[in-house]
Amino acid sequence: MSPAVNSKVVIIGCGISGIAAAQRLVKSGFNDVRILEATPRSGGRIKTGRMGDKIIEVGANWIHGPSEENPVFCLARQYNLLDPEALTPENQAMDVGGHPPWVPNVFSSSGRRLNIEDVSPAQEMFFELLSEISEYPSTIGEPHDSVGEFIRSEVQRRAAEKWKDSDATSRCLHLSVISNLLKVECCVNGAHSMDEVGLGAFGLYKTLPGLDCTFPGGFEGLIKNLMSELPSGLVTYNQPVRCVHWNNAEARNTSVLVECNDGEKIVADHVIVTVPLGYLKKHHSTLFHPPLPLHKIHTIQRLGFGTNNKIFVEFDSPWWDADCGVIYFLWDDEESVADEVPDLHRSWIKKLFGFTVLKPTERYGHVLCGWIAGHESEYMETLSEQEVTHCITQLVRRFTGNPAVTPKRIFRSQWFHDPWTCGSYSFPGKGCSEQDLDNMREPLPPKASQSQPLQVLFAGEATHPCYFSTVHGALLSGWREADRLISHYSINPSQPQSKSKL
């Protein structure tokens, strides 16, 4: 039995990193832990919704890399939340490098269905380039600042060599495939454009083995199970924090004063901040007093945080193949290798790369999930549901060449306009390095000691050095900061602890 620790810990945010930190601390003997959550619900960017009688994921969608190394997978298995297929050794051993081998259907804006053989040369070139980019941190010098600039430059160079004997139509098709795959990568990275993603830092992200899987009953089932293991009353909902006063003169010197929007002031020994990077970017100057150290502010500015939204579309019958896992839409006029649209208001729908197919059909019926990132995605949030439905209808009719195809209903996420997230997830921006990821998780004050103990700690997906943007990265970061406090007390026995009967 661990000795009880009487120090008060306040956790800001009841997403999975905050829940994980609280659970670890409570189990390790901390008996005064409180979570302050700005919204009426737990889970943060894990958010399950309904579309009629279908369960859909408004937020986090997959367990990326469901294998023994992934704590989200291990917990989901422990709570019996997964389908049997996801639990098989074969599924866990499959290493897909972040790109599941879904069967694609490809359509062009001229209303033609394309053969996979027609697009595979461009796909192969694109994935070769991504693989090369992942090696850059271990090499000296970066030929370009961003992933987007590198890909455009290399595609131009290699296309002149590899496709010199192709006719103009084939070359244009190959280049439109590259444009489409850049849009896919915008969604994967949560970036407006791959021009925003740092070339050197791209390879810092690490994948885990295992074929990505989903929760049949919804991702929130994981949150409900984790929450059930916390003492009741530990979370205060609808309680936004206005300011964290650290190095605080108003309370005793080593305490932190947490000031809430409703005027409540909480004196704590330690505060774990788990708010999304998007919120930090917008509010760090008012959220901390005194301000954050300059190197931490610069890191918050350098790291990227963008929007990736989903548009679920239900149909009465499928217009895609039974084995299809992903649908790509190729625009005939996009041979310029671009991942941004020229006219946001008129052409935002062109940023939607296509759809993934919700499976199995017995559970979901005929539902597709459209993916759209960046400023086009943010603009989409401002439109009415009727306007979005109209654009999706016109898009599908144009690409299938079938004027009768009509969506039954749609449901879209709106993460950018959520005031507590301000987007979807983080990515390494231009000029980012491993040092920035170290800076993100560095506690305050930076050099804690017995006389100046840990006051403010940082968790959340954007603070993980190689699993940023993922649920498992968020979960691990919560455990990491809880362990930091646990270690702090085991090496500082003079800190306040109650006597325990062992």
N, C-alpha and C positions, 0 to 999 in steps of 0.2 A: 504494500500500500504506500503510495506517495505521500509525503508530508503535505498538509494543506498550506497553500500560499494565500495570504490575506491581501496581497496587493490587488488594487482594482484595475482591471483591464477593460477599456472601452474599444469596441470594434465598430468602425463606421462602414456600413454596407452589409446586407444580408444576402449577397450572392454566394456562390459556392466557395470562394476563397475565405470569406468571412465566417461562413458556417464551419468550414474545415478547421480554421484557426480556433474557433470557440470550442469545438468538440475535442480537439487535441488538448487544449488548456484545461478544460473541465476534467477530462480523464486523467490528467497529470496532477490534479490536486488544487488547481486554482479555483477558489470558491467565490470569487467576486468578478464575474465576467458579464458584460452586457453588450448587446448588439443594438446599434441605432440604425434604423432603416428608413429611408426617405419616403418610400412608397408603401401601399397597403399589403404588399406581398413579399415572400421570400423567393430567391432564385436568381434575381438580377437578369442577366442575358440568357438564362435558361428559362424559357417561357413556352408552355404548351397551350395550344388553343384548339378550338373546334370549328369545323367547316361543315355545317349540318351535323351528321352523326359521325364524321371522320375526325380522327385525332391528327392534328398537324403541329409542327414545331415552328413557332413564330420566331424563336431565337435559335440557340445551339441545335444543330441537326443530327450530327453523327458522333459516335465515339471514334475518333481518329486513331487508328492503330490499336484495335482491341486485342491486346496480348498481355502476358503476365507482367510486363513492365509498366502497364498503364493502370494507375490506381482507380480511374473511373470505371474501367472494364471490370476490375476485381471487385469493386463495390457493387456494381450492377449485377454481377454474377452472384455475389453473396446475398443480395436482396431478391434474387429470382426475377429480374426485370427484363431478361433477354430471351430471344427466340433460340431454340436448340442449335440451329445452324451456326449462330455467332459463337457458340461455345466449343465448337469442334476444333481439334488440334490443327486440322488443315486450314481452317479459317484464320487461326491465330498465327500460323506460320507464313501465310501469304504476305510477301513484302511488295507493296504496290507503289512505294515511294511517294505517297500522297495523291496519286492519280489512279483511282479504282478502274479496273478494266471493263467498264460498262460497254455493252453493245450499242453503237451509235446509229441513229437515223439522221441523214443530212439533207437539208432542203435549201434551195437557193431562192433569192427574191424574185426570180422570174417564174416561180411556181413549179420548179422541177425537183424531183427526188434524185439525189446524186448517189452514185456507187461509192462505197468506201474506198475502192481502189483509186478513184479519181482524186481523193483528198489525202490519202495516206502519205505521199511523198512530202507534202508540206507539214503534216503532223509529225512525221519522223524528224524532219529538220528542226522543228520547234522544240521537241522534247530533248533532242541532242543538245541544243543551245541551253535549255534549262539545266540540264545535267552538268554542262561545262560551267555555268554560272555558279552552281553550288560549290564548286571547288575554289572559287576566287579567294576566300579568306586565307587559304593556305599558300597562296602564290603571292609574288611581289608585284605590286603595282596594279592599278585598275585602268583599263583602256578607256572606260567611260564612267560617268558619275552614276548612271541609273541603269536598271535592267532594261527599260524600254529603249533607251538610246543604243545600248549594246545589241539588242535583238534586231532593231531596224538596220543598224550598220552591217551586222553579220549576214542578215537575210539578203540584203542587197548584194553583198560580196559573193555569198555562196550561190545565190540564185543565178547570177551571171555565169557561174561555172557549171552548176548541176543541171540547170533547166535551159541551157543555151539552145538545145535542139527542140525544145517544146514550142508549140504554136502559141500565138498571143493569147488565145482563149484559155489555154491550160495555165499559162503563167499568171494571168489575172486571177484565175480560180485559186491557184496556190497562194497568192498573196492575200486574197480575201480569207482564206483559211487561217493564215497567220494573224490577221486582224481579229478574227473571231476568237482565236486561242489567247490573244492578248486580253480580250474582254473577260474570258474565263479566268485568267490569272488575276485580273483586277478583283474579281469576286473572291477568289481563293485568298488573296492578300488583304482584302478590305481596303483597296486603294482606288482613287479616282482614275489614275493612269499609272502604268508601269514606269513612266518617267519619274514618278515620285518615290519609287522603291530603290534603295541604295544597292548598287551592284556588289560592293564588297561585303555588305552585311546580309545579303540574301541567303547565303549559305549557312548563316548562324542557326536558322530554323532546322530542327531535326525531326524526322518522322519515325514512327514506331511500326514494327511489323503488325500484320493483321488487316483483314479486309473490313473497311469501315462499316459499322453497323448502326442500327437505330433502335430506339426503345418502342416496342409494340404499344405500350400503354402511355407513352409520352415521357420525355426527358425529365419532366417535373416529378415523376415517380421517385427519381434518385434524391431530389431535394426533400420530398416528403419523408422518405426513410431516414435521411440524415437529421432532419429537424426533429423527428420523433425520439432521437437519442439525446437531445439537449433538454436540460431542465425547463419546465414550463415557465413562462414569464421572462425568459432571458432576453427576448427580442422586444424592442419598442418600435412599433410600426408608425408610419406617417410622422416621423421625427427627423426632418432634415437638419444637418449640422451647418451652422453659419461660419464658425471659426474655431480652429484648434490653436489655443494659446500655449505654445511651448516656450521653454526658458522663461517661465511665467513668474512675474513678480507679485501678482495678486494672491496666488496660493503659495504654499511653501515651495522653496526653490526648485526641488526636483520633480514637482508635480506638473501635470498638464491640465489645463482648464478647457473643457469642451463646451462651447457655447452653441446652443440649439436655436433654430429659427423662432421657436415659441418663447424664447427667453430663459429656458431652463439652463442652468450651468452645472456641469458635472466635473468634479475634481477627480482625476484619475492618476495612477502611477504610470500607466502605459496606454498608448492609443495605437491601434492597428488600422491604418487607412486602406480600404480596399476598393475605393471608388474607381470607375473606369478612367482610362487615360484621357478620353474625350472630355470628361467632366473636369479633370485636372487641367487640361489645356485651357479651358474656358475660365476656370475659377480659382486657380492656385494662388493668385495674388491676393484674394480676399479670404481664402480658406485657411491660410496659415499666418500666424503672427508670433514672432517676427517672420518676414518672408523666408521662403526656402533658400538654402545656399545657392549661389549663382550657378554652380556646375549642375545642380539638379534641375534648375529652371531651364538651362540650355538643353539638357537631355530631354525634358518634357517637350520642348519646342522642336527638337530634331526628330524624335520618334514620330512615326506616322500613325494616324488614327482616322480611318475612313468609314464609309457606309456601304454595306452590302445588304440589300433588301430582297425579300422573296415575294413573288406574286403567284399564289396558288390558283390554278384554273381547273375547274371540273367540267367534264364533257359527258354527254349521254353515251357516247360510244368512242372507241379509240380511232385515231387516224394514224397511229404509229404501230410498228410491229410488236407482236406479243413478247419477244425477247429483248426489246429495246430498253436501255437504261438511261440514255441521254439523247436529246435532240439538239442538233446544231442548226442555226440559221445563218447562212452565208449571204451577205449583200454583194451583188454583182459589181457595185461601184466602189468597193473598198479595197482596191489594190494598192492604196498608199500606205498600208500597214499602220493603221491608226487605231487607238483604243478610246478616242474621245469623239463626240459628235460635233459637227460645226455649228448647228443651231439647236440649242437646248430645248427651246419651247416647241419647235416643230418636229424635231428628230430624236427626242429623248429615248423613244422606244428602240432605236437602233443599237443602244448600249446593251439591251437584253440579249445575251449570247444564245439563248435557247432555253431548254427545260430539262430537268431531271424527272424521271418517272417514279411516282410513289408505288412501292411494291411491298407485299404481294397484292395483286388485283382483288383477291377475295376480301381483303381488309379495307383497301382504299378506293375500290371502284376504278374510275378513269380520271385520276387526278394527276396533274403535272405541277411541277414547281419551277417557275421562271426565276432567273437570277439576274440581278442588275445592280451594278456598283457605281460609286462616285457621285458627281454632281447631278448626273441624269437621274440617279436613284433618289437623290434628295429632292429634286424637282417633282418626281413622280409622287412623292408623299403629299405634295401640296394640291394635287388634283383630286377631284371627286371620284368615288368608286365607279360611277357611271362613265366618266371620261377614261379611266384606266381600262375598264371593261371594253369600251369602244375601240381603244387603241390595240388591245390584245386581240380582239375579234378581227380587226382589219389585218393585223400582222399574220395571224394564223391562216386566214383565207388567202392572203397573197402568197405565202410560202408553200402552202399545200396545193394551190391552184383550185381549191374547192370553195366556191362562194356560199355554200350552204353550212359550212362548219360554224357552229355557234356555241360559245361557252355557256354552261348551265349557271355557274356562279363563280365569283372570284373572292379571294381574301388576300390582302397585302400587309406586309410589315411596314412599320414607320419608325425605324430606330434613330434617324437623325433628329427628328423633332421630339424625341423623348428627352425631357430636360435633364434626366439623371444619367443618361449614357452619351448623348450627343454623337451617336454613330454606332458602329458595330464592334470593331476590334482593332488591335494594333498591328503595325508592320514596321520594319526598319527603314526609316526614311533615308534620303541622300545624305551622305556624310556621317551616318551612324556607324558605331563600332561596338565591340564587346564592352568597352568601357561605359558606354551609355546604358547598357543593360545592367551593369554593375551599379551605376549611379542610381538607377530606378529603384533598386531594392535596398540601397544604403539607408540605414536608420538615422534618426536625429536624436541627439547631436551625433555627428559622424564618428567621433572618437569617444564612445561611451566609456565610463569608468565607474568605480565604486562611488566616487564623489559626484559624478555627473552621469547617472544611469540612463539606460535606454528610455527615451520618452515617446518618440513617434516611429512606428514601423510601417513598412509599405508592402502590401500584397496585391494580388490580382494578376490576370494573364499577362499584362504588359510588363510585369516585373520578373517574368521567368526568362532565363538566359537563352533557352533554345526551344521551349514549347509555347512561346508567346502566341496569342490568338486562339488558344485551345482551352477546353474545359479542364483537361488534365493538367495543363500548365497553371491554371487558376487554382485548382485544388492543391497541387504541390506547393504553390507559393504560400497558401494559407498554413499548411503544415510547417513550412520552413520558418515562418515568422513566429509561430507558436513554439517551435523548437528553439528559436533564438532566445525567447523569454525563459523557457524551461532551463536552458543552459546557463542563462544569466543568473538564475537563482541557485543553480547547483554549484556555480563557481563563486557566487557572492553570498555565502551563508549568513552574512550579517543583515541581509535584506529581511524585511518582516515576514516571518513564517509562524504558523501556529504549531504547537507541539503535537506530534502525532504518536499514537500508540501503535507500534509496529508489531 
